[in-house]
Amino acid sequence: MKRLAAVCLFLAGCATSQLSDSARLKQIGDDYWQHQLDENIGLQIKFGLPTKHLPDVSYAHAQREAELARSLLQRLNAIHPDGLTEDERLSLGILRWQNQLVVDGLPWFWYRIPVTPYTFQFLGISQPSSSASLNFSGRSSATPIEAACSPKCLASPIS
């Protein structure tokens, strides 16, 4: 009788320890999002999070990012899309695509140019150190350039 109870408890524990594909996808998505919040200075500024470091543009960092993307892809490949909702299947596809871009882009690292006359991907670098000095609320009026550079204006969407 004790053996039967032990086997039933063991089987029940095994059945409940398995996460559903939806739960695993949510966990992977949460892990990916947390990594983005930790690495992306633009997101840190947008959500008012403290900026702990400037972006690392080294090859070693790109290798670490590719390894993380590979591990996320392995976890994503273990998910069967048949049991997912349409929104979850879209999330699965987007996560796969984003991480595959990181893995596939590593051999082309030396061809990346983060600064061009037309785009600068780290536009928010100067904002963490200078946003505190751009407070124009105590003045009666701000010049148009000062108003355009205010943190409140930078955080609002363009309409």
DRENRO-732262 format. One record per residue (C-alpha): residue in one letter; x, y, z. Coordinates in steps of 0.1 Angstrom, whole numbers, plus 5000, padded with zeros to 4 digits. Layout:
aXYZ
...
END
This chain:
m500050005000
k502850245009
r504550164976
l501450244956
a501050574975
a504750664968
v504350584931
c501250794929
l502951084946
f505951044923
l503851044892
a501751344904
g504951534911
c506351454876
a503051564860
t502851894878
s506551974873
q506151994835
l505452344824
s503052384795
d504352524762
s502552854769
a504152884803
r507652814789
l507153064761
k506053324787
q509153254808
i511453284777
g509753604767
d510153744802
d513853644802
y514353814768
w512554134780
q514554154812
h517754124792
q516654404769
l515854624799
d519354544813
e521154614780
n519154884761
i519855234774
g516955374754
l514455144772
q516055234805
i515455594798
k511955534784
f510755344815
g512655554841
l515055284851
p518555364864
t521255344838
k524055134852
h526355114822
l526855254787
p526355014758
d529254774752
v530254774715
s533054524718
y533354194699
a533454004732
h530054154741
a528654054707
q529853694713
r528153694747
e524953824731
a525153554704
e525553284731
l522553414750
a520553414717
r521653054710
s520452944744
l517153124740
l516752964705
q517352614720
r514652684746
l512352814719
n512852514697
a511652284725
i508252454723
h505552294701
p503452564684
d500452324680
g499352384716
l499752764715
t497253034708
e497653254677
d499153544697
e501553294714
r502653154680
l503353514668
s505353574699
l507253254693
g508053354657
i509153704667
l511453574695
r512953314671
w513553584645
q515053834669
n517453584684
q518353424650
l519353774638
v521753804667
v523353464660
d523553514622
g524953864626
l527953774647
p530253684617
w529454034603
f530354214634
w533254404619
y531054544591
r528754714616
i529055094619
p527055224648
v527655584640
t526755734606
p525656084595
y522055954593
t521655734623
f523255694657
q521955384674
f523055494709
l521255824707
g520255814744
i523855794757
s524056154766
q520656164782
p521355994815
s524056244825
s522356544810
s518656504816
a518856634852
s520356964839
l517557014813
n514857114838
f513257434825
s510157434848
g511557714870
r511957954841
s509158174827
s509758064792
a512157834773
t513557884739
p512257654712
i515557464712
e515357414750
a511757304747
a512757054720
c515556914741
s513556874773
p513356514787
k509556544788
c509456614751
l511956334743
a509856074762
s506556164744
p505655994712
i505756204680
s502256284667
END
